Structure formats: structure tokens, C-alpha cells
Amino acid sequence: MKWKSKEQRLEYYRKWREKNRNKLKKYQREYYKRHHPECLSYIERYRKMNQKEDRARRIFYYHFNKGEIKKIELCQICGKKETEPHHFDYDKPLEVVWLCRSCHKYLHLGKTIYEILDIKANLYQSN
């Protein structure tokens, strides 16, 4: 299948993953069972290489699980439901913005908030 843009390809696979969520979860569980030691060593390596991020994430989730931080249900960029936290500054672990998965990924790809809004506007116009 030919794609007109990277964003269209990402959007297609995002929709596919949403539609096949249970199939993917089953595959991931089976993969983890088969490759358990490899997965653990990867997690340990990641935590060593990203200690600051890991520390911020652990502090955040400690306070979140205690109920001290409330989840915002709508993405703070596009307004979509089902959000996840994003740290702009890992030195401030309790300061997060709540983003949908696609906005979060775009931020980690180096896009600005304005670029993300532009990408999403173009995606919705083409549908």
C-alpha cells in the first residue's frame, strides 16, 4: 500500500491497533513468556540508560496511585479521550500534561504543539 505521507501511514496503523487490541495483547503476552529473560535485561538496560526519566516516572506514579494526582480525561492538545502523562521536565516529576497516545508520540518525535495540531487537522480533513 502506498502512503501519501508518514502521518497517514501512522494513522492507519493506529486505527488497526485499536481495532485489533485484544489480538495484540495476546501476542505480547505470548512473546513475553517466550522471551522473559531478554525482556528483563532490556528493561534493566533502559532504566540504567534513562535513570532521570525512570526516577521521574516512578515518583509520578507513586503519587498518582495514592490519589494525589488526578487524571485529566481529555488530551490537552487535541481534546481526544484516553490520555497518558507526559513530562516536559524530568526534574519536575509531578508536573505533567495529559496527552492522547498520538500527540504524545508526535512530541517524542520532536514535533511542536503547533505542528501536531496542523498534522491532526490535515488528517481529519482528508477523512
OpenMM code with the backbone's topology and positions (N, CA, C; nanometers):
from openmm import Vec3, app, unit

residues = "MET LYS TRP LYS SER LYS GLU GLN ARG LEU GLU TYR TYR ARG LYS TRP ARG GLU LYS ASN ARG ASN LYS LEU LYS LYS TYR GLN ARG GLU TYR TYR LYS ARG HIS HIS PRO GLU CYS LEU SER TYR ILE GLU ARG TYR ARG LYS MET ASN GLN LYS GLU ASP ARG ALA ARG ARG ILE PHE TYR TYR HIS PHE ASN LYS GLY GLU ILE LYS LYS ILE GLU LEU CYS GLN ILE CYS GLY LYS LYS GLU THR GLU PRO HIS HIS PHE ASP TYR ASP LYS PRO LEU GLU VAL VAL TRP LEU CYS ARG SER CYS HIS LYS TYR LEU HIS LEU GLY LYS THR ILE TYR GLU ILE LEU ASP ILE LYS ALA ASN LEU TYR GLN SER ASN".split()
positions = [
    Vec3(0.0848, -0.1181, 0.0000),
    Vec3(0.0000, 0.0000, 0.0000),
    Vec3(0.0893, 0.1244, 0.0000),
    Vec3(0.0611, 0.2195, -0.0872),
    Vec3(0.1392, 0.3435, -0.0939),
    Vec3(0.0745, 0.4481, -0.0042),
    Vec3(0.1572, 0.5203, 0.0653),
    Vec3(0.1097, 0.6248, 0.1557),
    Vec3(0.1451, 0.7606, 0.0983),
    Vec3(0.0554, 0.8570, 0.1149),
    Vec3(0.0817, 0.9932, 0.0699),
    Vec3(0.1740, 1.0650, 0.1670),
    Vec3(0.1659, 1.0257, 0.2934),
    Vec3(0.2519, 1.0892, 0.3937),
    Vec3(0.2756, 0.9927, 0.5095),
    Vec3(0.3766, 1.0230, 0.5855),
    Vec3(0.4089, 0.9424, 0.7031),
    Vec3(0.2929, 0.9464, 0.8031),
    Vec3(0.2302, 1.0635, 0.8157),
    Vec3(0.1202, 1.0795, 0.9107),
    Vec3(0.0019, 0.9882, 0.8756),
    Vec3(-0.0273, 0.9748, 0.7459),
    Vec3(-0.1360, 0.8868, 0.7047),
    Vec3(-0.1044, 0.7412, 0.7379),
    Vec3(0.0209, 0.7022, 0.7169),
    Vec3(0.0625, 0.5657, 0.7499),
    Vec3(0.0484, 0.5419, 0.8997),
    Vec3(0.0952, 0.6373, 0.9805),
    Vec3(0.0851, 0.6233, 1.1258),
    Vec3(-0.0605, 0.6154, 1.1703),
    Vec3(-0.1449, 0.6973, 1.1095),
    Vec3(-0.2862, 0.6984, 1.1457),
    Vec3(-0.3522, 0.5651, 1.1087),
    Vec3(-0.3190, 0.5089, 0.9922),
    Vec3(-0.3735, 0.3795, 0.9506),
    Vec3(-0.3371, 0.2713, 1.0525),
    Vec3(-0.2098, 0.2654, 1.0913),
    Vec3(-0.1664, 0.1619, 1.1856),
    Vec3(-0.2219, 0.1863, 1.3252),
    Vec3(-0.2410, 0.3127, 1.3621),
    Vec3(-0.3021, 0.3429, 1.4917),
    Vec3(-0.4437, 0.2862, 1.4946),
    Vec3(-0.5206, 0.3096, 1.3876),
    Vec3(-0.6570, 0.2567, 1.3806),
    Vec3(-0.6568, 0.1039, 1.3800),
    Vec3(-0.5614, 0.0439, 1.3083),
    Vec3(-0.5524, -0.1020, 1.3042),
    Vec3(-0.5259, -0.1570, 1.4441),
    Vec3(-0.4329, -0.0922, 1.5177),
    Vec3(-0.4017, -0.1391, 1.6534),
    Vec3(-0.5217, -0.1257, 1.7455),
    Vec3(-0.5985, -0.0167, 1.7315),
    Vec3(-0.7193, -0.0008, 1.8130),
    Vec3(-0.8180, -0.1133, 1.7836),
    Vec3(-0.8361, -0.1437, 1.6547),
    Vec3(-0.9314, -0.2463, 1.6128),
    Vec3(-0.8877, -0.3860, 1.6586),
    Vec3(-0.7575, -0.4112, 1.6635),
    Vec3(-0.7032, -0.5434, 1.6968),
    Vec3(-0.6346, -0.5460, 1.8328),
    Vec3(-0.6838, -0.4660, 1.9250),
    Vec3(-0.6209, -0.4514, 2.0563),
    Vec3(-0.6068, -0.5850, 2.1299),
    Vec3(-0.7123, -0.6659, 2.1312),
    Vec3(-0.7070, -0.7937, 2.2037),
    Vec3(-0.6069, -0.8901, 2.1408),
    Vec3(-0.6024, -0.8938, 2.0084),
    Vec3(-0.5076, -0.9795, 1.9377),
    Vec3(-0.3634, -0.9377, 1.9714),
    Vec3(-0.3383, -0.8076, 1.9758),
    Vec3(-0.2041, -0.7582, 2.0078),
    Vec3(-0.1642, -0.7911, 2.1514),
    Vec3(-0.2589, -0.7746, 2.2441),
    Vec3(-0.2293, -0.8058, 2.3845),
    Vec3(-0.1936, -0.9534, 2.4008),
    Vec3(-0.2693, -1.0381, 2.3339),
    Vec3(-0.2417, -1.1823, 2.3406),
    Vec3(-0.1024, -1.2115, 2.2848),
    Vec3(-0.0702, -1.1517, 2.1699),
    Vec3(0.0616, -1.1715, 2.1096),
    Vec3(0.1720, -1.1225, 2.2033),
    Vec3(0.1525, -1.0062, 2.2657),
    Vec3(0.2545, -0.9516, 2.3553),
    Vec3(0.2759, -1.0410, 2.4775),
    Vec3(0.1668, -1.0947, 2.5325),
    Vec3(0.1808, -1.1858, 2.6470),
    Vec3(0.2597, -1.3104, 2.6087),
    Vec3(0.2264, -1.3671, 2.4936),
    Vec3(0.2971, -1.4874, 2.4476),
    Vec3(0.4436, -1.4568, 2.4191),
    Vec3(0.4706, -1.3434, 2.3577),
    Vec3(0.6083, -1.3039, 2.3280),
    Vec3(0.6873, -1.2888, 2.4584),
    Vec3(0.6263, -1.2236, 2.5575),
    Vec3(0.6931, -1.2027, 2.6859),
    Vec3(0.7236, -1.3362, 2.7535),
    Vec3(0.6315, -1.4297, 2.7457),
    Vec3(0.6558, -1.5613, 2.8068),
    Vec3(0.7739, -1.6321, 2.7403),
    Vec3(0.7821, -1.6231, 2.6076),
    Vec3(0.8906, -1.6891, 2.5341),
    Vec3(1.0254, -1.6199, 2.5556),
    Vec3(1.0252, -1.4879, 2.5743),
    Vec3(1.1495, -1.4105, 2.5794),
    Vec3(1.1674, -1.3372, 2.7128),
    Vec3(1.1156, -1.3954, 2.8199),
    Vec3(1.1167, -1.3298, 2.9506),
    Vec3(1.2549, -1.2779, 2.9930),
    Vec3(1.3604, -1.3587, 2.9913),
    Vec3(1.4922, -1.3071, 3.0346),
    Vec3(1.5416, -1.1909, 2.9475),
    Vec3(1.5187, -1.2011, 2.8169),
    Vec3(1.5608, -1.0936, 2.7270),
    Vec3(1.4863, -0.9643, 2.7596),
    Vec3(1.3557, -0.9757, 2.7870),
    Vec3(1.2755, -0.8580, 2.8192),
    Vec3(1.3244, -0.7926, 2.9473),
    Vec3(1.3535, -0.8743, 3.0476),
    Vec3(1.4016, -0.8195, 3.1742),
    Vec3(1.5352, -0.7482, 3.1573),
    Vec3(1.6260, -0.8063, 3.0811),
    Vec3(1.7554, -0.7417, 3.0635),
    Vec3(1.7392, -0.6118, 2.9853),
    Vec3(1.6455, -0.6069, 2.8909),
    Vec3(1.6199, -0.4830, 2.8175),
    Vec3(1.5684, -0.3749, 2.9122),
    Vec3(1.4744, -0.4122, 2.9992),
    Vec3(1.4179, -0.3170, 3.0948),
    Vec3(1.5273, -0.2645, 3.1866),
    Vec3(1.6125, -0.3526, 3.2357),
    Vec3(1.7217, -0.3092, 3.3230),
    Vec3(1.8167, -0.2148, 3.2511),
    Vec3(1.8527, -0.2467, 3.1255),
    Vec3(1.9406, -0.1587, 3.0472),
    Vec3(1.8757, -0.0232, 3.0237),
    Vec3(1.7462, -0.0245, 2.9915),
    Vec3(1.6748, 0.1006, 2.9675),
    Vec3(1.6767, 0.1876, 3.0933),
    Vec3(1.6489, 0.1262, 3.2072),
    Vec3(1.6459, 0.2029, 3.3325),
    Vec3(1.7823, 0.2612, 3.3664),
    Vec3(1.8896, 0.1875, 3.3397),
    Vec3(2.0245, 0.2398, 3.3658),
    Vec3(2.0567, 0.3552, 3.2726),
    Vec3(2.0163, 0.3441, 3.1455),
    Vec3(2.0468, 0.4476, 3.0476),
    Vec3(1.9588, 0.5719, 3.0660),
    Vec3(1.8420, 0.5554, 3.1255),
    Vec3(1.7451, 0.6646, 3.1404),
    Vec3(1.7052, 0.6821, 3.2862),
    Vec3(1.8032, 0.6954, 3.3733),
    Vec3(1.7755, 0.6999, 3.5164),
    Vec3(1.6882, 0.8189, 3.5560),
    Vec3(1.7135, 0.9337, 3.4964),
    Vec3(1.6375, 1.0533, 3.5302),
    Vec3(1.4895, 1.0357, 3.4934),
    Vec3(1.4648, 0.9857, 3.3731),
    Vec3(1.3281, 0.9638, 3.3278),
    Vec3(1.2586, 0.8573, 3.4132),
    Vec3(1.3313, 0.7501, 3.4422),
    Vec3(1.2753, 0.6416, 3.5210),
    Vec3(1.2398, 0.6899, 3.6617),
    Vec3(1.3274, 0.7700, 3.7206),
    Vec3(1.3030, 0.8253, 3.8546),
    Vec3(1.1781, 0.9132, 3.8528),
    Vec3(1.1672, 1.0015, 3.7530),
    Vec3(1.0513, 1.0902, 3.7433),
    Vec3(0.9230, 1.0090, 3.7267),
    Vec3(0.9286, 0.9063, 3.6432),
    Vec3(0.8116, 0.8218, 3.6191),
    Vec3(0.7692, 0.7497, 3.7469),
    Vec3(0.8668, 0.6966, 3.8197),
    Vec3(0.8339, 0.6247, 3.9442),
    Vec3(0.7736, 0.7183, 4.0487),
    Vec3(0.8300, 0.8366, 4.0641),
    Vec3(0.7765, 0.9340, 4.1603),
    Vec3(0.6346, 0.9729, 4.1208),
    Vec3(0.6169, 1.0026, 3.9921),
    Vec3(0.4839, 1.0417, 3.9450),
    Vec3(0.3816, 0.9332, 3.9752),
    Vec3(0.4101, 0.8085, 3.9361),
    Vec3(0.3122, 0.7013, 3.9543),
    Vec3(0.2898, 0.6680, 4.1016),
    Vec3(0.3881, 0.6897, 4.1858),
    Vec3(0.3683, 0.6716, 4.3303),
    Vec3(0.2585, 0.7660, 4.3781),
    Vec3(0.2698, 0.8930, 4.3428),
    Vec3(0.1711, 0.9926, 4.3867),
    Vec3(0.0371, 0.9747, 4.3145),
    Vec3(0.0420, 0.9349, 4.1882),
    Vec3(-0.0813, 0.9109, 4.1126),
    Vec3(-0.1596, 0.7956, 4.1744),
    Vec3(-0.0922, 0.6860, 4.2071),
    Vec3(-0.1591, 0.5688, 4.2644),
    Vec3(-0.2124, 0.5957, 4.4051),
    Vec3(-0.1513, 0.6911, 4.4755),
    Vec3(-0.2022, 0.7297, 4.6076),
    Vec3(-0.3244, 0.8205, 4.5952),
    Vec3(-0.3542, 0.8670, 4.4740),
    Vec3(-0.4701, 0.9535, 4.4527),
    Vec3(-0.4400, 1.1014, 4.4684),
    Vec3(-0.3134, 1.1365, 4.4811),
    Vec3(-0.2750, 1.2766, 4.4993),
    Vec3(-0.2772, 1.3538, 4.3672),
    Vec3(-0.2711, 1.2819, 4.2553),
    Vec3(-0.2747, 1.3438, 4.1225),
    Vec3(-0.3939, 1.2859, 4.0482),
    Vec3(-0.4746, 1.3731, 3.9921),
    Vec3(-0.5933, 1.3293, 3.9189),
    Vec3(-0.5656, 1.3291, 3.7690),
    Vec3(-0.6175, 1.2285, 3.7033),
    Vec3(-0.6012, 1.2164, 3.5587),
    Vec3(-0.6974, 1.3114, 3.4879),
    Vec3(-0.6473, 1.3782, 3.3859),
    Vec3(-0.7323, 1.4601, 3.3007),
    Vec3(-0.7730, 1.3715, 3.1836),
    Vec3(-0.9014, 1.3590, 3.1600),
    Vec3(-0.9523, 1.2619, 3.0630),
    Vec3(-0.9356, 1.3045, 2.9179),
    Vec3(-0.9200, 1.4341, 2.8903),
    Vec3(-0.9087, 1.4808, 2.7524),
    Vec3(-0.7667, 1.5283, 2.7237),
    Vec3(-0.7174, 1.4956, 2.6038),
    Vec3(-0.5841, 1.5385, 2.5606),
    Vec3(-0.5761, 1.6910, 2.5654),
    Vec3(-0.4688, 1.7428, 2.6219),
    Vec3(-0.4543, 1.8869, 2.6374),
    Vec3(-0.4078, 1.9551, 2.5088),
    Vec3(-0.3882, 1.8773, 2.4028),
    Vec3(-0.3568, 1.9361, 2.2726),
    Vec3(-0.4775, 1.9283, 2.1805),
    Vec3(-0.5320, 1.8077, 2.1625),
    Vec3(-0.6375, 1.7906, 2.0611),
    Vec3(-0.7756, 1.7614, 2.1199),
    Vec3(-0.7840, 1.7286, 2.2493),
    Vec3(-0.9135, 1.7034, 2.3114),
    Vec3(-0.9633, 1.5604, 2.3020),
    Vec3(-0.8818, 1.4705, 2.2488),
    Vec3(-0.9210, 1.3301, 2.2355),
    Vec3(-0.9216, 1.2623, 2.3730),
    Vec3(-1.0045, 1.1584, 2.3875),
    Vec3(-1.0115, 1.0841, 2.5144),
    Vec3(-0.8974, 0.9841, 2.5257),
    Vec3(-0.8876, 0.9200, 2.6416),
    Vec3(-0.7844, 0.8198, 2.6726),
    Vec3(-0.6451, 0.8835, 2.6698),
    Vec3(-0.6071, 0.9411, 2.7808),
    Vec3(-0.4813, 1.0148, 2.7885),
    Vec3(-0.3753, 0.9408, 2.8684),
    Vec3(-0.2517, 0.9871, 2.8516),
    Vec3(-0.1379, 0.9361, 2.9276),
    Vec3(-0.0509, 1.0569, 2.9653),
    Vec3(0.0253, 1.0466, 3.0744),
    Vec3(0.1037, 1.1620, 3.1194),
    Vec3(0.2314, 1.1813, 3.0376),
    Vec3(0.2716, 1.3070, 3.0231),
    Vec3(0.3973, 1.3412, 2.9551),
    Vec3(0.4727, 1.4427, 3.0399),
    Vec3(0.6005, 1.4145, 3.0655),
    Vec3(0.6874, 1.5086, 3.1370),
    Vec3(0.7613, 1.5961, 3.0368),
    Vec3(0.7506, 1.7266, 3.0523),
    Vec3(0.8346, 1.8157, 2.9724),
    Vec3(0.9704, 1.8317, 3.0402),
    Vec3(0.9717, 1.8198, 3.1736),
    Vec3(1.0945, 1.8379, 3.2502),
    Vec3(1.1025, 1.7261, 3.3541),
    Vec3(1.1988, 1.6373, 3.3386),
    Vec3(1.2113, 1.5238, 3.4302),
    Vec3(1.2598, 1.5650, 3.5694),
    Vec3(1.3077, 1.6869, 3.5832),
    Vec3(1.3457, 1.7368, 3.7160),
    Vec3(1.2228, 1.7767, 3.7973),
    Vec3(1.1071, 1.7838, 3.7323),
    Vec3(0.9811, 1.8166, 3.7990),
    Vec3(0.8844, 1.7010, 3.7764),
    Vec3(0.9020, 1.5919, 3.8498),
    Vec3(0.8273, 1.4689, 3.8207),
    Vec3(0.6766, 1.4779, 3.8416),
    Vec3(0.6288, 1.5741, 3.9190),
    Vec3(0.4856, 1.5828, 3.9432),
    Vec3(0.4156, 1.6764, 3.8449),
    Vec3(0.4929, 1.7428, 3.7596),
    Vec3(0.4351, 1.8326, 3.6600),
    Vec3(0.4262, 1.7600, 3.5262),
    Vec3(0.3051, 1.7220, 3.4906),
    Vec3(0.2831, 1.6508, 3.3642),
    Vec3(0.1696, 1.7170, 3.2881),
    Vec3(0.1658, 1.6907, 3.1577),
    Vec3(0.0495, 1.7251, 3.0770),
    Vec3(-0.0113, 1.5929, 3.0332),
    Vec3(-0.1412, 1.5929, 3.0134),
    Vec3(-0.2113, 1.4711, 2.9760),
    Vec3(-0.2390, 1.4757, 2.8272),
    Vec3(-0.1864, 1.3761, 2.7545),
    Vec3(-0.1952, 1.3726, 2.6092),
    Vec3(-0.2494, 1.2387, 2.5621),
    Vec3(-0.3162, 1.2411, 2.4467),
    Vec3(-0.3561, 1.1148, 2.3846),
    Vec3(-0.2289, 1.0487, 2.3307),
    Vec3(-0.2384, 0.9237, 2.2973),
    Vec3(-0.1207, 0.8489, 2.2540),
    Vec3(-0.0552, 0.9104, 2.1296),
    Vec3(-0.1348, 0.9529, 2.0328),
    Vec3(-0.0743, 1.0050, 1.9098),
    Vec3(-0.0044, 1.1388, 1.9343),
    Vec3(-0.0649, 1.2293, 2.0105),
    Vec3(0.0024, 1.3569, 2.0412),
    Vec3(0.1308, 1.3323, 2.1205),
    Vec3(0.1258, 1.2367, 2.2128),
    Vec3(0.2425, 1.2032, 2.2930),
    Vec3(0.3562, 1.1536, 2.2033),
    Vec3(0.3232, 1.0652, 2.1101),
    Vec3(0.4259, 1.0132, 2.0192),
    Vec3(0.4839, 1.1235, 1.9321),
    Vec3(0.3970, 1.2112, 1.8808),
    Vec3(0.4463, 1.3215, 1.7987),
    Vec3(0.5424, 1.4108, 1.8768),
    Vec3(0.5111, 1.4367, 2.0041),
    Vec3(0.6027, 1.5174, 2.0863),
    Vec3(0.7381, 1.4503, 2.0996),
    Vec3(0.7380, 1.3191, 2.1198),
    Vec3(0.8649, 1.2472, 2.1336),
    Vec3(0.9398, 1.2358, 2.0008),
    Vec3(0.8691, 1.2570, 1.8904),
    Vec3(0.9352, 1.2599, 1.7599),
    Vec3(0.9914, 1.3985, 1.7287),
    Vec3(0.9734, 1.4926, 1.8215),
    Vec3(1.0309, 1.6252, 1.8038),
    Vec3(0.9371, 1.7278, 1.7432),
    Vec3(0.8097, 1.6943, 1.7291),
    Vec3(0.7139, 1.7893, 1.6735),
    Vec3(0.6739, 1.8909, 1.7805),
    Vec3(0.6441, 2.0141, 1.7363),
    Vec3(0.5928, 2.1150, 1.8293),
    Vec3(0.4425, 2.0968, 1.8406),
    Vec3(0.3836, 2.1618, 1.9392),
    Vec3(0.2392, 2.1522, 1.9581),
    Vec3(0.1661, 2.2047, 1.8346),
    Vec3(0.2175, 2.3116, 1.7761),
    Vec3(0.1536, 2.3680, 1.6562),
    Vec3(0.1622, 2.2717, 1.5376),
    Vec3(0.2743, 2.2031, 1.5230),
    Vec3(0.2883, 2.1040, 1.4154),
    Vec3(0.1913, 1.9878, 1.4352),
    Vec3(0.1742, 1.9466, 1.5601),
    Vec3(0.0817, 1.8365, 1.5899),
    Vec3(-0.0608, 1.8765, 1.5534),
    Vec3(-0.1007, 1.9977, 1.5919),
    Vec3(-0.2348, 2.0452, 1.5585),
    Vec3(-0.2546, 2.0509, 1.4077),
    Vec3(-0.1522, 2.0932, 1.3370),
    Vec3(-0.1568, 2.1010, 1.1911),
    Vec3(-0.1722, 1.9613, 1.1293),
    Vec3(-0.0924, 1.8659, 1.1782),
    Vec3(-0.0979, 1.7277, 1.1280),
    Vec3(-0.2372, 1.6698, 1.1501),
    Vec3(-0.2901, 1.6883, 1.2709),
    Vec3(-0.4210, 1.6310, 1.3024),
    Vec3(-0.5318, 1.6977, 1.2213),
    Vec3(-0.5210, 1.8273, 1.2008),
    Vec3(-0.6214, 1.8974, 1.1197),
    Vec3(-0.6215, 1.8418, 0.9775),
    Vec3(-0.5029, 1.8188, 0.9212),
    Vec3(-0.4939, 1.7633, 0.7860),
    Vec3(-0.5454, 1.6204, 0.7796),
    Vec3(-0.5210, 1.5413, 0.8827),
    Vec3(-0.5698, 1.4028, 0.8849),
    Vec3(-0.7223, 1.4003, 0.8877),
    Vec3(-0.7811, 1.4855, 0.9717),
    Vec3(-0.9263, 1.4853, 0.9841),
    Vec3(-0.9940, 1.5419, 0.8599),
    Vec3(-0.9278, 1.6350, 0.7914),
    Vec3(-0.9841, 1.6906, 0.6680),
    Vec3(-0.9847, 1.5865, 0.5568),
    Vec3(-0.8822, 1.5019, 0.5541),
    Vec3(-0.8719, 1.4026, 0.4461),
    Vec3(-0.9693, 1.2864, 0.4655),
    Vec3(-1.0207, 1.2685, 0.5888),
    Vec3(-1.1143, 1.1560, 0.6149),
    Vec3(-1.2532, 1.1903, 0.5747),
] * unit.nanometer
topology = app.Topology()
chain = topology.addChain("A")
for resn in residues:
    res = topology.addResidue(resn, chain)
    for name in ("N", "CA", "C"):
        topology.addAtom(name, app.Element.getBySymbol(name[0]), res)
